[in-house]
Amino acid sequence: MVYILMYSSYQKLTTPAIAVLTFANPASAMFSDYVIYRHILEPIQGVGVALIVLASLAVNLNWSLFPTNLISKM
């Protein structure tokens, strides 16, 4: 039931917002696993969570990998 409600709200979101939420799901699952079951993250999982947070910030703050003035000159 939860998944039905979660995915039905996707129609109202932008594509970048859907991408952030999709990639945040594993990070929240690992956080919940630590809080509930006290499973400690492996170092590679910690790197993955950090990359998810960085990517979410990049989307929300409109960071660009390439300056837009360089793309428009191509």
C-alpha positions as CSV (number, residue, x, y, z in Angstrom):
1,M,0.0,0.0,0.0
2,V,2.8,2.4,0.8
3,Y,4.5,1.9,-2.6
4,I,1.2,2.6,-4.4
5,L,0.9,5.9,-2.6
6,M,4.6,6.7,-3.1
7,Y,4.6,6.1,-6.8
8,S,1.2,7.7,-7.5
9,S,2.6,11.0,-6.3
10,Y,5.4,10.9,-8.9
11,Q,3.0,12.4,-11.5
12,K,3.2,15.7,-9.6
13,L,7.0,15.9,-9.3
14,T,9.7,17.1,-11.6
15,T,12.2,14.6,-13.1
16,P,15.1,15.9,-10.9
17,A,13.0,15.5,-7.8
18,I,12.1,11.9,-8.7
19,A,15.8,11.2,-9.3
20,V,16.7,12.5,-5.9
21,L,14.0,10.6,-4.1
22,T,14.9,7.4,-6.0
23,F,18.5,7.6,-5.0
24,A,17.7,8.6,-1.4
25,N,15.7,5.5,-0.8
26,P,18.8,3.2,-0.4
27,A,20.5,5.7,1.9
28,S,17.4,5.9,4.1
29,A,17.2,2.1,4.2
30,M,20.8,1.8,5.4
31,F,20.2,4.5,8.0
32,S,17.1,2.7,9.2
33,D,19.1,-0.6,9.3
34,Y,21.6,1.1,11.6
35,V,19.0,2.7,13.9
36,I,16.8,-0.4,14.2
37,Y,19.2,-3.3,14.0
38,R,22.6,-1.6,14.8
39,H,24.2,-2.9,11.6
40,I,27.3,-0.8,10.9
41,L,27.9,0.4,7.4
42,E,30.8,-0.9,5.4
43,P,33.2,1.8,4.2
44,I,32.0,1.4,0.6
45,Q,28.4,1.9,1.7
46,G,29.5,5.1,3.6
47,V,31.0,6.4,0.3
48,G,27.8,5.5,-1.5
49,V,25.7,7.4,1.0
50,A,28.1,10.4,0.8
51,L,27.7,10.4,-3.0
52,I,23.9,10.2,-2.8
53,V,23.9,13.3,-0.5
54,L,26.3,15.1,-2.8
55,A,24.2,14.3,-5.8
56,S,21.0,15.4,-4.0
57,L,22.7,18.7,-3.1
58,A,23.8,19.2,-6.7
59,V,20.3,18.7,-8.0
60,N,18.6,20.9,-5.4
61,L,21.2,23.7,-5.7
62,N,21.3,23.5,-9.5
63,W,25.0,22.7,-9.7
64,S,26.3,22.1,-13.2
65,L,29.1,19.8,-14.2
66,F,30.0,22.0,-17.1
67,P,29.5,25.8,-17.2
68,T,26.5,26.7,-19.4
69,N,28.4,29.3,-21.4
70,L,30.7,26.5,-22.7
71,I,27.9,24.3,-23.7
72,S,26.1,27.1,-25.6
73,K,29.3,27.8,-27.7
74,M,29.6,24.2,-28.9
